[in-house]
């Protein structure tokens, strides 16, 4: 390389396994057990189920237990829809990063080809 040539852009190196693992974690939204236990949907489900099951012993009317069950189910459905929307945003962000990496790699390959040097395989 002469003093006038600029070095090719640095492309972050990820093995195929690392890319697959990263993509899988993003797509499946993997969480630790502690994060799962902090889930509001989980606790809404547990508490509302307990109230529905024990409603009579707690002195609640049948209508009140139905209302609790319906509200909890509605909350979980709405939150699931919101989570699905966020998951789509995460997938789109991952796709953008992959496009950026591909463009950087292509630029590096083009710069290398323009320099007339043979690639190292």
C-alpha positions in Angstrom: 0.0 0.0 0.0 1.4 3.4 -1.0 1.0 6.5 1.1 -1.7 7.9 -1.1 -4.1 5.0 -0.8 -6.6 4.9 1.9 -7.2 1.7 3.8 -10.4 -0.2 3.1 -13.2 0.3 5.6 -13.2 -2.0 8.6 -16.1 -4.4 8.5 -17.0 -6.0 11.8 -16.2 -9.7 11.6 -18.9 -12.1 12.7 -18.9 -15.8 12.1 -21.9 -17.4 10.6 -22.6 -19.0 13.9 -22.5 -15.6 15.7 -24.9 -14.1 13.1 -27.3 -17.0 13.5 -27.2 -16.8 17.3 -27.7 -13.0 17.2 -30.6 -13.3 14.8 -32.2 -16.1 16.8 -32.0 -14.1 20.0 -33.5 -11.1 18.4 -36.3 -13.0 16.6 -37.2 -15.1 19.6 -36.9 -12.3 22.1 -35.0 -14.5 24.5 -35.1 -13.5 28.1 -33.6 -14.7 31.3 -35.7 -16.5 33.9 -35.6 -13.4 36.1 -36.8 -11.2 33.3 -39.6 -13.7 32.6 -40.7 -13.6 36.3 -40.9 -9.8 36.1 -43.5 -10.0 33.3 -46.7 -8.0 34.0 -48.6 -10.4 31.7 -47.6 -13.3 33.8 -48.6 -11.7 37.1 -51.9 -10.4 35.7 -52.7 -13.9 34.6 -51.7 -15.5 37.9 -53.5 -13.0 40.1 -56.7 -12.9 37.9 -56.8 -16.7 37.8 -56.5 -16.8 41.5 -59.3 -14.3 41.9 -61.5 -16.1 39.4 -60.9 -19.5 41.1 -61.2 -18.2 44.7 -63.8 -15.5 43.9 -66.6 -17.2 45.8 -64.4 -17.8 48.9 -63.3 -14.1 48.7 -66.9 -13.0 48.7 -67.0 -11.7 45.1 -70.1 -12.1 43.0 -70.0 -14.1 39.8 -70.2 -11.0 37.8 -67.2 -9.5 39.5 -65.1 -12.6 38.8 -66.2 -12.5 35.2 -65.2 -8.9 34.9 -61.8 -9.6 36.4 -61.3 -12.5 34.0 -62.4 -10.5 31.0 -60.2 -7.5 31.9 -57.1 -9.6 32.4 -57.7 -11.5 29.1 -58.2 -8.2 27.3 -55.0 -6.7 28.8 -53.0 -9.8 27.9 -54.3 -9.7 24.3 -53.6 -6.0 23.9 -50.1 -6.3 25.4 -49.4 -9.3 23.1 -50.4 -7.2 20.1 -48.1 -4.3 21.3 -45.2 -6.8 21.9 -45.7 -8.2 18.3 -45.4 -4.6 17.0 -42.2 -4.1 18.9 -40.8 -7.4 17.7 -41.4 -6.2 14.1 -39.4 -3.1 14.9 -36.6 -5.2 16.2 -36.6 -7.3 13.1 -36.5 -4.2 10.9 -33.6 -2.8 12.9 -31.7 -6.1 12.5 -32.3 -6.1 8.8 -31.0 -2.5 8.5 -27.8 -3.5 10.4 -27.3 -6.5 8.0 -27.7 -4.1 5.0 -25.2 -1.7 6.4 -22.7 -4.6 7.0 -23.3 -5.9 3.4 -22.7 -2.4 2.0 -19.5 -2.0 4.0 -18.3 -5.4 2.8 -19.2 -4.5 -0.8 -17.3 -1.2 -0.5 -14.3 -3.0 0.9 -14.4 -5.5 -1.9 -14.8 -2.8 -4.5 -11.9 -0.8 -3.0 -9.8 -4.0 -2.9 -10.6 -4.8 -6.5 -9.9 -1.3 -7.7 -6.4 -1.5 -6.1 -5.6 -4.4 -8.4 -4.6 -6.7 -5.6 -5.7 -10.3 -5.5 -7.9 -11.2 -2.6 -6.7 -13.5 0.2 -9.0 -16.5 0.5 
